[in-house]
């Protein structure tokens, strides 16, 4: 998939656990885990906003586009 989710990188930079982030954004651990592992098919803007607020980051810090045709 050409969209890479770097949630684990931002969580590590902010020294935040999945449990702590789950509480702050009010998402279940399983839903956050699906997003963190890159298995999610979509993300709501409200969820992205909550994650960015909790991690004090921008959407581009979490989501990255990779052009697969260039590899």
PDB file of N, CA, C, O and CB in Angstrom:
ATOM      1  N   UNK A   1       0.841  -1.177   0.000  1.00  0.00           N
ATOM      2  CA  UNK A   1       0.000   0.000   0.000  1.00  0.00           C
ATOM      3  C   UNK A   1       0.889   1.245   0.000  1.00  0.00           C
ATOM      4  O   UNK A   1       1.853   1.302   0.763  1.00  0.00           O
ATOM      5  CB  UNK A   1      -0.958  -0.004   1.219  1.00  0.00           C
ATOM      6  N   UNK A   2       0.593   2.225  -0.822  1.00  0.00           N
ATOM      7  CA  UNK A   2       1.465   3.396  -0.925  1.00  0.00           C
ATOM      8  C   UNK A   2       1.386   4.374   0.249  1.00  0.00           C
ATOM      9  O   UNK A   2       2.196   5.298   0.320  1.00  0.00           O
ATOM     10  CB  UNK A   2       1.142   4.124  -2.169  1.00  0.00           C
ATOM     11  N   UNK A   3       0.439   4.199   1.167  1.00  0.00           N
ATOM     12  CA  UNK A   3       0.377   5.048   2.352  1.00  0.00           C
ATOM     13  C   UNK A   3       0.986   4.284   3.526  1.00  0.00           C
ATOM     14  O   UNK A   3       0.510   3.211   3.897  1.00  0.00           O
ATOM     15  CB  UNK A   3      -1.095   5.480   2.664  1.00  0.00           C
ATOM     16  N   UNK A   4       2.037   4.848   4.099  1.00  0.00           N
ATOM     17  CA  UNK A   4       2.739   4.236   5.220  1.00  0.00           C
ATOM     18  C   UNK A   4       2.311   4.963   6.492  1.00  0.00           C
ATOM     19  O   UNK A   4       2.284   6.193   6.526  1.00  0.00           O
ATOM     20  CB  UNK A   4       4.299   4.296   5.025  1.00  0.00           C
ATOM     21  N   UNK A   5       1.977   4.210   7.534  1.00  0.00           N
ATOM     22  CA  UNK A   5       1.590   4.785   8.819  1.00  0.00           C
ATOM     23  C   UNK A   5       2.794   4.712   9.761  1.00  0.00           C
ATOM     24  O   UNK A   5       3.280   3.630  10.088  1.00  0.00           O
ATOM     25  CB  UNK A   5       0.350   4.037   9.427  1.00  0.00           C
ATOM     26  N   UNK A   6       3.258   5.879  10.183  1.00  0.00           N
ATOM     27  CA  UNK A   6       4.419   5.974  11.068  1.00  0.00           C
ATOM     28  C   UNK A   6       4.016   6.288  12.508  1.00  0.00           C
ATOM     29  O   UNK A   6       4.729   6.998  13.217  1.00  0.00           O
ATOM     30  CB  UNK A   6       5.379   7.040  10.557  1.00  0.00           C
ATOM     31  N   UNK A   7       2.884   5.761  12.928  1.00  0.00           N
ATOM     32  CA  UNK A   7       2.392   6.029  14.269  1.00  0.00           C
ATOM     33  C   UNK A   7       3.368   5.521  15.324  1.00  0.00           C
ATOM     34  O   UNK A   7       3.597   6.194  16.329  1.00  0.00           O
ATOM     35  CB  UNK A   7       1.023   5.389  14.467  1.00  0.00           C
ATOM     36  N   UNK A   8       3.939   4.354  15.108  1.00  0.00           N
ATOM     37  CA  UNK A   8       4.878   3.797  16.078  1.00  0.00           C
ATOM     38  C   UNK A   8       6.109   4.679  16.248  1.00  0.00           C
ATOM     39  O   UNK A   8       6.646   4.793  17.350  1.00  0.00           O
ATOM     40  CB  UNK A   8       5.299   2.401  15.654  1.00  0.00           C
ATOM     41  N   UNK A   9       6.558   5.306  15.154  1.00  0.00           N
ATOM     42  CA  UNK A   9       7.720   6.205  15.207  1.00  0.00           C
ATOM     43  C   UNK A   9       7.404   7.424  16.071  1.00  0.00           C
ATOM     44  O   UNK A   9       8.198   7.812  16.928  1.00  0.00           O
ATOM     45  CB  UNK A   9       8.137   6.651  13.779  1.00  0.00           C
ATOM     46  N   UNK A  10       6.232   8.025  15.837  1.00  0.00           N
ATOM     47  CA  UNK A  10       5.850   9.215  16.611  1.00  0.00           C
ATOM     48  C   UNK A  10       5.613   8.858  18.076  1.00  0.00           C
ATOM     49  O   UNK A  10       5.954   9.637  18.966  1.00  0.00           O
ATOM     50  CB  UNK A  10       4.585   9.866  16.014  1.00  0.00           C
ATOM     51  N   UNK A  11       5.041   7.708  18.328  1.00  0.00           N
ATOM     52  CA  UNK A  11       4.830   7.285  19.711  1.00  0.00           C
ATOM     53  C   UNK A  11       6.175   7.103  20.424  1.00  0.00           C
ATOM     54  O   UNK A  11       6.320   7.481  21.587  1.00  0.00           O
ATOM     55  CB  UNK A  11       4.011   5.970  19.756  1.00  0.00           C
ATOM     56  N   UNK A  12       7.141   6.534  19.736  1.00  0.00           N
ATOM     57  CA  UNK A  12       8.466   6.348  20.320  1.00  0.00           C
ATOM     58  C   UNK A  12       9.138   7.698  20.582  1.00  0.00           C
ATOM     59  O   UNK A  12       9.767   7.892  21.622  1.00  0.00           O
ATOM     60  CB  UNK A  12       9.343   5.487  19.395  1.00  0.00           C
ATOM     61  N   UNK A  13       9.003   8.623  19.639  1.00  0.00           N
ATOM     62  CA  UNK A  13       9.600   9.961  19.814  1.00  0.00           C
ATOM     63  C   UNK A  13       8.999  10.675  21.017  1.00  0.00           C
ATOM     64  O   UNK A  13       9.692  11.418  21.713  1.00  0.00           O
ATOM     65  CB  UNK A  13       9.401  10.815  18.547  1.00  0.00           C
ATOM     66  N   UNK A  14       7.717  10.452  21.261  1.00  0.00           N
ATOM     67  CA  UNK A  14       7.019  11.118  22.372  1.00  0.00           C
ATOM     68  C   UNK A  14       7.017  10.264  23.644  1.00  0.00           C
ATOM     69  O   UNK A  14       6.456  10.652  24.669  1.00  0.00           O
ATOM     70  CB  UNK A  14       5.578  11.443  21.968  1.00  0.00           C
ATOM     71  N   UNK A  15       7.657   9.089  23.554  1.00  0.00           N
ATOM     72  CA  UNK A  15       7.724   8.152  24.683  1.00  0.00           C
ATOM     73  C   UNK A  15       6.331   7.855  25.240  1.00  0.00           C
ATOM     74  O   UNK A  15       6.104   7.898  26.449  1.00  0.00           O
ATOM     75  CB  UNK A  15       8.622   8.720  25.795  1.00  0.00           C
ATOM     76  N   UNK A  16       5.407   7.551  24.326  1.00  0.00           N
ATOM     77  CA  UNK A  16       4.025   7.276  24.710  1.00  0.00           C
ATOM     78  C   UNK A  16       3.671   5.837  24.352  1.00  0.00           C
ATOM     79  O   UNK A  16       3.958   5.365  23.252  1.00  0.00           O
ATOM     80  CB  UNK A  16       3.051   8.264  24.019  1.00  0.00           C
ATOM     81  N   UNK A  17       3.056   5.166  25.283  1.00  0.00           N
ATOM     82  CA  UNK A  17       2.651   3.775  25.057  1.00  0.00           C
ATOM     83  C   UNK A  17       1.330   3.733  24.298  1.00  0.00           C
ATOM     84  O   UNK A  17       0.613   4.730  24.221  1.00  0.00           O
ATOM     85  CB  UNK A  17       2.526   3.013  26.399  1.00  0.00           C
ATOM     86  N   UNK A  18       1.021   2.573  23.743  1.00  0.00           N
ATOM     87  CA  UNK A  18      -0.242   2.381  23.044  1.00  0.00           C
ATOM     88  C   UNK A  18      -1.417   2.551  24.016  1.00  0.00           C
ATOM     89  O   UNK A  18      -2.456   3.103  23.652  1.00  0.00           O
ATOM     90  CB  UNK A  18      -0.284   0.987  22.380  1.00  0.00           C
ATOM     91  N   UNK A  19      -1.244   2.075  25.243  1.00  0.00           N
ATOM     92  CA  UNK A  19      -2.288   2.232  26.261  1.00  0.00           C
ATOM     93  C   UNK A  19      -2.560   3.705  26.556  1.00  0.00           C
ATOM     94  O   UNK A  19      -3.714   4.127  26.629  1.00  0.00           O
ATOM     95  CB  UNK A  19      -1.888   1.505  27.551  1.00  0.00           C
ATOM     96  N   UNK A  20      -1.504   4.474  26.724  1.00  0.00           N
ATOM     97  CA  UNK A  20      -1.653   5.895  27.030  1.00  0.00           C
ATOM     98  C   UNK A  20      -2.317   6.639  25.875  1.00  0.00           C
ATOM     99  O   UNK A  20      -3.208   7.461  26.090  1.00  0.00           O
ATOM    100  CB  UNK A  20      -0.287   6.519  27.342  1.00  0.00           C
ATOM    101  N   UNK A  21      -1.882   6.348  24.650  1.00  0.00           N
ATOM    102  CA  UNK A  21      -2.476   6.993  23.486  1.00  0.00           C
ATOM    103  C   UNK A  21      -3.941   6.591  23.345  1.00  0.00           C
ATOM    104  O   UNK A  21      -4.785   7.421  23.004  1.00  0.00           O
ATOM    105  CB  UNK A  21      -1.696   6.632  22.211  1.00  0.00           C
ATOM    106  N   UNK A  22      -4.239   5.343  23.601  1.00  0.00           N
ATOM    107  CA  UNK A  22      -5.611   4.848  23.528  1.00  0.00           C
ATOM    108  C   UNK A  22      -6.526   5.634  24.464  1.00  0.00           C
ATOM    109  O   UNK A  22      -7.641   5.996  24.088  1.00  0.00           O
ATOM    110  CB  UNK A  22      -5.660   3.354  23.873  1.00  0.00           C
ATOM    111  N   UNK A  23      -6.059   5.895  25.669  1.00  0.00           N
ATOM    112  CA  UNK A  23      -6.848   6.659  26.633  1.00  0.00           C
ATOM    113  C   UNK A  23      -7.028   8.106  26.181  1.00  0.00           C
ATOM    114  O   UNK A  23      -8.115   8.669  26.312  1.00  0.00           O
ATOM    115  CB  UNK A  23      -6.183   6.620  28.010  1.00  0.00           C
ATOM    116  N   UNK A  24      -5.971   8.705  25.652  1.00  0.00           N
ATOM    117  CA  UNK A  24      -6.033  10.115  25.259  1.00  0.00           C
ATOM    118  C   UNK A  24      -6.945  10.355  24.060  1.00  0.00           C
ATOM    119  O   UNK A  24      -7.633  11.374  24.002  1.00  0.00           O
ATOM    120  CB  UNK A  24      -4.645  10.620  24.943  1.00  0.00           C
ATOM    121  N   UNK A  25      -6.956   9.427  23.105  1.00  0.00           N
ATOM    122  CA  UNK A  25      -7.753   9.631  21.889  1.00  0.00           C
ATOM    123  C   UNK A  25      -9.087   8.882  21.944  1.00  0.00           C
ATOM    124  O   UNK A  25      -9.895   8.964  21.020  1.00  0.00           O
ATOM    125  CB  UNK A  25      -6.961   9.182  20.662  1.00  0.00           C
ATOM    126  N   UNK A  26      -9.301   8.155  23.035  1.00  0.00           N
ATOM    127  CA  UNK A  26     -10.546   7.411  23.233  1.00  0.00           C
ATOM    128  C   UNK A  26     -10.842   6.426  22.100  1.00  0.00           C
ATOM    129  O   UNK A  26     -11.949   6.372  21.564  1.00  0.00           O
ATOM    130  CB  UNK A  26     -11.698   8.378  23.373  1.00  0.00           C
ATOM    131  N   UNK A  27      -9.816   5.656  21.759  1.00  0.00           N
ATOM    132  CA  UNK A  27      -9.933   4.561  20.789  1.00  0.00           C
ATOM    133  C   UNK A  27      -9.532   3.273  21.483  1.00  0.00           C
ATOM    134  O   UNK A  27      -8.718   3.280  22.407  1.00  0.00           O
ATOM    135  CB  UNK A  27      -9.047   4.816  19.519  1.00  0.00           C
ATOM    136  N   UNK A  28     -10.107   2.169  21.031  1.00  0.00           N
ATOM    137  CA  UNK A  28      -9.738   0.884  21.622  1.00  0.00           C
ATOM    138  C   UNK A  28      -8.307   0.529  21.236  1.00  0.00           C
ATOM    139  O   UNK A  28      -7.787   0.983  20.217  1.00  0.00           O
ATOM    140  CB  UNK A  28     -10.713  -0.230  21.173  1.00  0.00           C
ATOM    141  N   UNK A  29      -7.695  -0.285  22.066  1.00  0.00           N
ATOM    142  CA  UNK A  29      -6.337  -0.754  21.767  1.00  0.00           C
ATOM    143  C   UNK A  29      -6.293  -1.493  20.441  1.00  0.00           C
ATOM    144  O   UNK A  29      -5.340  -1.340  19.677  1.00  0.00           O
ATOM    145  CB  UNK A  29      -5.825  -1.662  22.886  1.00  0.00           C
ATOM    146  N   UNK A  30      -7.314  -2.292  20.162  1.00  0.00           N
ATOM    147  CA  UNK A  30      -7.317  -3.068  18.921  1.00  0.00           C
ATOM    148  C   UNK A  30      -7.387  -2.146  17.705  1.00  0.00           C
ATOM    149  O   UNK A  30      -6.693  -2.391  16.718  1.00  0.00           O
ATOM    150  CB  UNK A  30      -8.498  -4.055  18.907  1.00  0.00           C
ATOM    151  N   UNK A  31      -8.204  -1.098  17.748  1.00  0.00           N
ATOM    152  CA  UNK A  31      -8.283  -0.178  16.618  1.00  0.00           C
ATOM    153  C   UNK A  31      -6.977   0.593  16.427  1.00  0.00           C
ATOM    154  O   UNK A  31      -6.534   0.799  15.298  1.00  0.00           O
ATOM    155  CB  UNK A  31      -9.439   0.796  16.814  1.00  0.00           C
ATOM    156  N   UNK A  32      -6.368   1.015  17.526  1.00  0.00           N
ATOM    157  CA  UNK A  32      -5.080   1.702  17.418  1.00  0.00           C
ATOM    158  C   UNK A  32      -4.002   0.762  16.901  1.00  0.00           C
ATOM    159  O   UNK A  32      -3.142   1.169  16.119  1.00  0.00           O
ATOM    160  CB  UNK A  32      -4.665   2.279  18.774  1.00  0.00           C
ATOM    161  N   UNK A  33      -4.045  -0.479  17.329  1.00  0.00           N
ATOM    162  CA  UNK A  33      -3.072  -1.469  16.879  1.00  0.00           C
ATOM    163  C   UNK A  33      -3.189  -1.709  15.374  1.00  0.00           C
ATOM    164  O   UNK A  33      -2.177  -1.827  14.683  1.00  0.00           O
ATOM    165  CB  UNK A  33      -3.260  -2.786  17.640  1.00  0.00           C
ATOM    166  N   UNK A  34      -4.417  -1.782  14.867  1.00  0.00           N
ATOM    167  CA  UNK A  34      -4.641  -1.953  13.427  1.00  0.00           C
ATOM    168  C   UNK A  34      -4.053  -0.773  12.666  1.00  0.00           C
ATOM    169  O   UNK A  34      -3.433  -0.950  11.618  1.00  0.00           O
ATOM    170  CB  UNK A  34      -6.153  -2.095  13.116  1.00  0.00           C
ATOM    171  N   UNK A  35      -4.245   0.414  13.189  1.00  0.00           N
ATOM    172  CA  UNK A  35      -3.689   1.610  12.552  1.00  0.00           C
ATOM    173  C   UNK A  35      -2.167   1.601  12.630  1.00  0.00           C
ATOM    174  O   UNK A  35      -1.491   1.886  11.641  1.00  0.00           O
ATOM    175  CB  UNK A  35      -4.246   2.883  13.211  1.00  0.00           C
ATOM    176  N   UNK A  36      -1.632   1.278  13.791  1.00  0.00           N
ATOM    177  CA  UNK A  36      -0.183   1.274  14.017  1.00  0.00           C
ATOM    178  C   UNK A  36       0.537   0.281  13.111  1.00  0.00           C
ATOM    179  O   UNK A  36       1.639   0.555  12.635  1.00  0.00           O
ATOM    180  CB  UNK A  36       0.117   0.949  15.472  1.00  0.00           C
ATOM    181  N   UNK A  37      -0.081  -0.863  12.876  1.00  0.00           N
ATOM    182  CA  UNK A  37       0.568  -1.889  12.052  1.00  0.00           C
ATOM    183  C   UNK A  37       0.359  -1.672  10.556  1.00  0.00           C
ATOM    184  O   UNK A  37       0.865  -2.437   9.735  1.00  0.00           O
ATOM    185  CB  UNK A  37       0.050  -3.255  12.435  1.00  0.00           C
ATOM    186  N   UNK A  38      -0.387  -0.625  10.206  1.00  0.00           N
ATOM    187  CA  UNK A  38      -0.594  -0.326   8.790  1.00  0.00           C
ATOM    188  C   UNK A  38      -1.671  -1.168   8.132  1.00  0.00           C
ATOM    189  O   UNK A  38      -1.762  -1.200   6.905  1.00  0.00           O
ATOM    190  CB  UNK A  38       0.681  -0.511   8.053  1.00  0.00           C
ATOM    191  N   UNK A  39      -2.486  -1.847   8.917  1.00  0.00           N
ATOM    192  CA  UNK A  39      -3.532  -2.706   8.361  1.00  0.00           C
ATOM    193  C   UNK A  39      -4.857  -1.979   8.156  1.00  0.00           C
ATOM    194  O   UNK A  39      -5.795  -2.543   7.593  1.00  0.00           O
ATOM    195  CB  UNK A  39      -3.748  -3.891   9.262  1.00  0.00           C
ATOM    196  N   UNK A  40      -4.936  -0.727   8.611  1.00  0.00           N
ATOM    197  CA  UNK A  40      -6.177   0.044   8.470  1.00  0.00           C
ATOM    198  C   UNK A  40      -6.390   0.435   7.008  1.00  0.00           C
ATOM    199  O   UNK A  40      -5.438   0.753   6.294  1.00  0.00           O
ATOM    200  CB  UNK A  40      -6.142   1.310   9.367  1.00  0.00           C
ATOM    201  N   UNK A  41      -7.637   0.408   6.577  1.00  0.00           N
ATOM    202  CA  UNK A  41      -7.994   0.804   5.213  1.00  0.00           C
ATOM    203  C   UNK A  41      -8.345   2.287   5.132  1.00  0.00           C
ATOM    204  O   UNK A  41      -8.306   2.884   4.056  1.00  0.00           O
ATOM    205  CB  UNK A  41      -9.167  -0.035   4.709  1.00  0.00           C
ATOM    206  N   UNK A  42      -8.691   2.879   6.286  1.00  0.00           N
ATOM    207  CA  UNK A  42      -9.093   4.287   6.321  1.00  0.00           C
ATOM    208  C   UNK A  42      -8.898   4.817   7.733  1.00  0.00           C
ATOM    209  O   UNK A  42      -8.730   4.060   8.689  1.00  0.00           O
ATOM    210  CB  UNK A  42     -10.575   4.464   5.863  1.00  0.00           C
ATOM    211  N   UNK A  43      -8.924   6.148   7.835  1.00  0.00           N
ATOM    212  CA  UNK A  43      -8.869   6.803   9.135  1.00  0.00           C
ATOM    213  C   UNK A  43      -9.765   8.033   9.088  1.00  0.00           C
ATOM    214  O   UNK A  43      -9.730   8.792   8.120  1.00  0.00           O
ATOM    215  CB  UNK A  43      -7.404   7.188   9.516  1.00  0.00           C
ATOM    216  N   UNK A  44     -10.549   8.228  10.107  1.00  0.00           N
ATOM    217  CA  UNK A  44     -11.411   9.409  10.178  1.00  0.00           C
ATOM    218  C   UNK A  44     -10.553  10.622  10.505  1.00  0.00           C
ATOM    219  O   UNK A  44      -9.576  10.529  11.249  1.00  0.00           O
ATOM    220  CB  UNK A  44     -12.539   9.225  11.242  1.00  0.00           C
ATOM    221  N   UNK A  45     -10.933  11.759   9.938  1.00  0.00           N
ATOM    222  CA  UNK A  45     -10.214  12.992  10.242  1.00  0.00           C
ATOM    223  C   UNK A  45     -10.276  13.307  11.729  1.00  0.00           C
ATOM    224  O   UNK A  45      -9.309  13.828  12.287  1.00  0.00           O
ATOM    225  CB  UNK A  45     -10.786  14.156   9.435  1.00  0.00           C
ATOM    226  N   UNK A  46     -11.376  13.007  12.372  1.00  0.00           N
ATOM    227  CA  UNK A  46     -11.493  13.272  13.813  1.00  0.00           C
ATOM    228  C   UNK A  46     -10.497  12.417  14.603  1.00  0.00           C
ATOM    229  O   UNK A  46      -9.941  12.870  15.603  1.00  0.00           O
ATOM    230  CB  UNK A  46     -12.936  12.995  14.299  1.00  0.00           C
ATOM    231  N   UNK A  47     -10.279  11.187  14.151  1.00  0.00           N
ATOM    232  CA  UNK A  47      -9.293  10.313  14.796  1.00  0.00           C
ATOM    233  C   UNK A  47      -7.886  10.832  14.557  1.00  0.00           C
ATOM    234  O   UNK A  47      -7.070  10.883  15.477  1.00  0.00           O
ATOM    235  CB  UNK A  47      -9.420   8.869  14.276  1.00  0.00           C
ATOM    236  N   UNK A  48      -7.604  11.216  13.322  1.00  0.00           N
ATOM    237  CA  UNK A  48      -6.288  11.768  12.984  1.00  0.00           C
ATOM    238  C   UNK A  48      -6.024  13.030  13.792  1.00  0.00           C
ATOM    239  O   UNK A  48      -4.919  13.230  14.296  1.00  0.00           O
ATOM    240  CB  UNK A  48      -6.192  12.070  11.473  1.00  0.00           C
ATOM    241  N   UNK A  49      -7.037  13.879  13.914  1.00  0.00           N
ATOM    242  CA  UNK A  49      -6.904  15.105  14.695  1.00  0.00           C
ATOM    243  C   UNK A  49      -6.590  14.788  16.158  1.00  0.00           C
ATOM    244  O   UNK A  49      -5.710  15.410  16.752  1.00  0.00           O
ATOM    245  CB  UNK A  49      -8.188  15.943  14.597  1.00  0.00           C
ATOM    246  N   UNK A  50      -7.299  13.831  16.735  1.00  0.00           N
ATOM    247  CA  UNK A  50      -7.078  13.456  18.138  1.00  0.00           C
ATOM    248  C   UNK A  50      -5.673  12.893  18.347  1.00  0.00           C
ATOM    249  O   UNK A  50      -5.023  13.197  19.347  1.00  0.00           O
ATOM    250  CB  UNK A  50      -8.127  12.427  18.587  1.00  0.00           C
ATOM    251  N   UNK A  51      -5.209  12.076  17.409  1.00  0.00           N
ATOM    252  CA  UNK A  51      -3.858  11.507  17.504  1.00  0.00           C
ATOM    253  C   UNK A  51      -2.814  12.610  17.405  1.00  0.00           C
ATOM    254  O   UNK A  51      -1.855  12.637  18.176  1.00  0.00           O
ATOM    255  CB  UNK A  51      -3.627  10.452  16.396  1.00  0.00           C
ATOM    256  N   UNK A  52      -3.002  13.520  16.454  1.00  0.00           N
ATOM    257  CA  UNK A  52      -2.052  14.628  16.290  1.00  0.00           C
ATOM    258  C   UNK A  52      -2.014  15.506  17.533  1.00  0.00           C
ATOM    259  O   UNK A  52      -0.947  15.955  17.951  1.00  0.00           O
ATOM    260  CB  UNK A  52      -2.420  15.475  15.063  1.00  0.00           C
ATOM    261  N   UNK A  53      -3.172  15.748  18.118  1.00  0.00           N
ATOM    262  CA  UNK A  53      -3.238  16.560  19.339  1.00  0.00           C
ATOM    263  C   UNK A  53      -2.521  15.854  20.485  1.00  0.00           C
ATOM    264  O   UNK A  53      -1.747  16.478  21.212  1.00  0.00           O
ATOM    265  CB  UNK A  53      -4.709  16.848  19.725  1.00  0.00           C
ATOM    266  N   UNK A  54      -2.773  14.556  20.651  1.00  0.00           N
ATOM    267  CA  UNK A  54      -2.160  13.790  21.740  1.00  0.00           C
ATOM    268  C   UNK A  54      -0.649  13.677  21.586  1.00  0.00           C
ATOM    269  O   UNK A  54       0.084  13.692  22.575  1.00  0.00           O
ATOM    270  CB  UNK A  54      -2.769  12.401  21.807  1.00  0.00           C
ATOM    271  N   UNK A  55      -0.184  13.566  20.342  1.00  0.00           N
ATOM    272  CA  UNK A  55       1.253  13.406  20.085  1.00  0.00           C
ATOM    273  C   UNK A  55       1.947  14.722  19.740  1.00  0.00           C
ATOM    274  O   UNK A  55       3.156  14.754  19.506  1.00  0.00           O
ATOM    275  CB  UNK A  55       1.465  12.418  18.959  1.00  0.00           C
ATOM    276  N   UNK A  56       1.167  15.811  19.711  1.00  0.00           N
ATOM    277  CA  UNK A  56       1.710  17.125  19.373  1.00  0.00           C
ATOM    278  C   UNK A  56       2.504  17.057  18.067  1.00  0.00           C
ATOM    279  O   UNK A  56       3.691  17.379  18.029  1.00  0.00           O
ATOM    280  CB  UNK A  56       2.603  17.652  20.517  1.00  0.00           C
ATOM    281  N   UNK A  57       1.826  16.633  17.000  1.00  0.00           N
ATOM    282  CA  UNK A  57       2.478  16.472  15.714  1.00  0.00           C
ATOM    283  C   UNK A  57       1.524  16.855  14.585  1.00  0.00           C
ATOM    284  O   UNK A  57       0.374  17.220  14.832  1.00  0.00           O
ATOM    285  CB  UNK A  57       2.973  15.029  15.537  1.00  0.00           C
ATOM    286  N   UNK A  58       1.997  16.771  13.376  1.00  0.00           N
ATOM    287  CA  UNK A  58       1.219  17.056  12.177  1.00  0.00           C
ATOM    288  C   UNK A  58       0.815  15.737  11.518  1.00  0.00           C
ATOM    289  O   UNK A  58       1.472  14.719  11.736  1.00  0.00           O
ATOM    290  CB  UNK A  58       2.027  17.948  11.186  1.00  0.00           C
ATOM    291  N   UNK A  59      -0.262  15.735  10.712  1.00  0.00           N
ATOM    292  CA  UNK A  59      -0.656  14.507  10.007  1.00  0.00           C
ATOM    293  C   UNK A  59       0.489  13.903   9.178  1.00  0.00           C
ATOM    294  O   UNK A  59       0.613  12.682   9.078  1.00  0.00           O
ATOM    295  CB  UNK A  59      -1.844  14.797   9.097  1.00  0.00           C
ATOM    296  N   UNK A  60       1.311  14.757   8.596  1.00  0.00           N
ATOM    297  CA  UNK A  60       2.429  14.257   7.778  1.00  0.00           C
ATOM    298  C   UNK A  60       3.483  13.537   8.611  1.00  0.00           C
ATOM    299  O   UNK A  60       4.293  12.787   8.064  1.00  0.00           O
ATOM    300  CB  UNK A  60       3.080  15.407   7.026  1.00  0.00           C
ATOM    301  N   UNK A  61       3.485  13.753   9.928  1.00  0.00           N
ATOM    302  CA  UNK A  61       4.406  13.018  10.794  1.00  0.00           C
ATOM    303  C   UNK A  61       3.945  11.574  10.969  1.00  0.00           C
ATOM    304  O   UNK A  61       4.737  10.698  11.316  1.00  0.00           O
ATOM    305  CB  UNK A  61       4.523  13.707  12.164  1.00  0.00           C
ATOM    306  N   UNK A  62       2.662  11.336  10.726  1.00  0.00           N
ATOM    307  CA  UNK A  62       2.082  10.007  10.923  1.00  0.00           C
ATOM    308  C   UNK A  62       1.865   9.274   9.605  1.00  0.00           C
ATOM    309  O   UNK A  62       2.099   8.069   9.515  1.00  0.00           O
ATOM    310  CB  UNK A  62       0.765  10.119  11.667  1.00  0.00           C
ATOM    311  N   UNK A  63       1.418  10.002   8.585  1.00  0.00           N
ATOM    312  CA  UNK A  63       1.109   9.399   7.285  1.00  0.00           C
ATOM    313  C   UNK A  63       2.132   9.810   6.247  1.00  0.00           C
ATOM    314  O   UNK A  63       2.515  10.977   6.168  1.00  0.00           O
ATOM    315  CB  UNK A  63      -0.295   9.796   6.823  1.00  0.00           C
ATOM    316  N   UNK A  64       2.574   8.845   5.448  1.00  0.00           N
ATOM    317  CA  UNK A  64       3.590   9.096   4.424  1.00  0.00           C
ATOM    318  C   UNK A  64       3.160   8.389   3.129  1.00  0.00           C
ATOM    319  O   UNK A  64       2.728   7.237   3.145  1.00  0.00           O
ATOM    320  CB  UNK A  64       5.011   8.599   4.899  1.00  0.00           C
ATOM    321  N   UNK A  65       3.291   9.105   2.024  1.00  0.00           N
ATOM    322  CA  UNK A  65       2.961   8.526   0.716  1.00  0.00           C
ATOM    323  C   UNK A  65       4.260   8.043   0.058  1.00  0.00           C
ATOM    324  O   UNK A  65       5.248   8.775  -0.002  1.00  0.00           O
ATOM    325  CB  UNK A  65       2.218   9.574  -0.202  1.00  0.00           C
ATOM    326  N   UNK A  66       4.238   6.807  -0.431  1.00  0.00           N
ATOM    327  CA  UNK A  66       5.390   6.228  -1.137  1.00  0.00           C
ATOM    328  C   UNK A  66       4.915   5.794  -2.506  1.00  0.00           C
ATOM    329  O   UNK A  66       4.007   4.971  -2.620  1.00  0.00           O
ATOM    330  CB  UNK A  66       6.019   5.020  -0.347  1.00  0.00           C
ATOM    331  N   UNK A  67       5.516   6.335  -3.536  1.00  0.00           N
ATOM    332  CA  UNK A  67       5.145   5.985  -4.921  1.00  0.00           C
ATOM    333  C   UNK A  67       5.747   4.623  -5.251  1.00  0.00           C
ATOM    334  O   UNK A  67       6.954   4.507  -5.460  1.00  0.00           O
ATOM    335  CB  UNK A  67       5.640   7.080  -5.946  1.00  0.00           C
ATOM    336  N   UNK A  68       4.907   3.601  -5.297  1.00  0.00           N
ATOM    337  CA  UNK A  68       5.384   2.233  -5.526  1.00  0.00           C
ATOM    338  C   UNK A  68       5.888   2.014  -6.950  1.00  0.00           C
ATOM    339  O   UNK A  68       6.627   1.060  -7.199  1.00  0.00           O
ATOM    340  CB  UNK A  68       4.277   1.247  -5.227  1.00  0.00           C
ATOM    341  N   UNK A  69       5.508   2.866  -7.875  1.00  0.00           N
ATOM    342  CA  UNK A  69       5.961   2.694  -9.264  1.00  0.00           C
ATOM    343  C   UNK A  69       7.441   3.067  -9.411  1.00  0.00           C
ATOM    344  O   UNK A  69       8.066   2.717 -10.413  1.00  0.00           O
ATOM    345  CB  UNK A  69       5.102   3.554 -10.219  1.00  0.00           C
ATOM    346  N   UNK A  70       8.000   3.762  -8.440  1.00  0.00           N
ATOM    347  CA  UNK A  70       9.402   4.170  -8.510  1.00  0.00           C
ATOM    348  C   UNK A  70      10.338   3.183  -7.829  1.00  0.00           C
ATOM    349  O   UNK A  70      11.545   3.412  -7.753  1.00  0.00           O
ATOM    350  CB  UNK A  70       9.571   5.530  -7.889  1.00  0.00           C
ATOM    351  N   UNK A  71       9.780   2.089  -7.336  1.00  0.00           N
ATOM    352  CA  UNK A  71      10.627   1.077  -6.652  1.00  0.00           C
ATOM    353  C   UNK A  71      10.808  -0.129  -7.507  1.00  0.00           C
ATOM    354  O   UNK A  71      11.483  -1.077  -7.103  1.00  0.00           O
ATOM    355  CB  UNK A  71      10.024   0.660  -5.313  1.00  0.00           C
TER     356      UNK A  71
END
